């Protein structure tokens, strides 16, 4: 077959990066990152629509789709400094979850075996099972820790008579042996689910879940520092799973199960940047963007920037390691530009008057 195309709508890549065909190894042999669309919402328990998430995340931007995005903060261009390709949408029929999820797992595993980082654009959160398991199939069972941003724990057991759905992937991952419970870190939980018996199961697995009250009291920075220590202990890589509903609905209204009181968009972007700068990220997904419930593309734009923040941070890390440098977030934006004009010097100004230029 030719490359995975669009399951819905026109065929375009993430912000204009080159296409690749996973049946043609030469088309992604040098890839650092492969973007995958996972247009699946057959696991949703409330509001559907996340099947249209990959399309929205790829396209929502006010800038040209030219395959270039220089980061002001990181002084890198994640789409240029890395070899990023887009394989299109994996075929995932939302009416058959037991066929759709294995299809994604096989593709993620293929990308990891090729030496690239898979970035899956969801889709509902049930895709986290094939995404993380596809990485663990290559790196090793129990060798990949998970950092999971979400309003919900997603550790349910049987929901609506099924073992599979967007409220259960984290339990299924731990039960499968692909991921260790004591290397499973959750950030941003809040609200009124799960029930006590599910929390008890999580505790027996030695999961670590940071509820919003703890994050507010201790600070997100302090909690993340603790997360990093656990995630990198006796593991070879980190999988990052971002449910967009970790943010307050005021910052991400277009999602299936909104829960008030979450992180701000700024906090999420800063956290993703720091994770990808400091940790060995081997895979990532961004899920639960539901365009039918979005307003003014707020949620899709945030998800797009989550991906960009991750790519630019990975690129920055790639520059710093061989050069022995370390990115400094306190560095003023223009500090590396030419020095200011010495005091007492009168600069020449360039004036434009109704279509003709003059220098005075």
Steps between C-alpha positions, in 0.01 A plus 500: 500500500600864473549715807226530759275771368230699672220304659291816500530809280788613278850359523745743657789463741574656838575865416644399163771250604591240234288191448629148554370159400547236766509234229806671354777497760711739294237772544564523874840334544651820643197595710536637851123528542204348314158660543207255500132582488277282719148614402313279744226582750338159540610495863325817613255480790338842457554751217646358179676691221866431578527307172535844342780596739797407277374717217445798731837463677685480168340805346412751775754781469497858378844461340581342160521122483860519386663239723682756714431635850793679672444499876555836666556335835731216396684656204436189294267401218354163590372440147835585338763398755340155527404270215123496548269305269125445498374151415135603483208340684510139612175335391302467822131427459328638807241221492749226586743585781652151509615538140588870512738493798724214377533678165645806674724289724661335198572835335645656817725196547617532139593866552692427822690213335607747231662714769247786493273649766130439421268794571136392481225757449176370652235396512365410841724380781448131427784543248748537788497121539634423149725807504682413822492123441644546151797677659538238772494220242831635371666654807392228737212415730524709814782711357283798398356731764189706428430863582128547456333844500126470552202608704410132534699195609375277212547194720146362482446129462180398319299793368177453304574129491839543329864475605593765242422870493647839574452457874699175521827508302727561798371196687534286186859617452600406853314168486673413172842538661606753238524773765577483872248651738779650711631687196162640402472872586173691462476879509190719522234265639191660649124478529279207595636189329627232552314337791674368816543143374689622194721724713577197718608303192724790395660507845574128489681555169709773669393761246573864582217742424530876551156646559454871432478595867846355561635671187362837611638465852846370403532667156506327164877548478567314826263219408662457159845483654378209712334341194828514308691322776253211504458481121871465432571245773563154352334586167648555155249746359196714575167499319308829525122486475312831496124503535402855407237498777782533754450870428209693640205506255555875469829414327382181324122492452504262202528168680276208586499510881582854620580544869535850652802599705791376290836626382532809285621478142823670607563244775447209263733640234771574757468148641520332159802711410680406818423129464632485145808702592598297804373146442558224240160517331447197274138563401213738548131547436262797522140393536135591561483806272137502383453771236117486503512634856785745445458876491707720269754213467621563857554134581645400163744791513618395846547139391695618194729700726545207738644302208717792388627562853602135526676498162689823565610377843623170352691702240649724770609196699660360184704819460599531865626146555783494242594862568505456876264796540178534695201710398442787741134610531613828657691605188342817356363457149742739327808428710674308221426766239736786403591735782295818540613821332751679727367791700536829319477348153217635288359219283379559146127446457331351197178683413228387261271763351207393285682245292848657478788464743727769630791495737552804715 
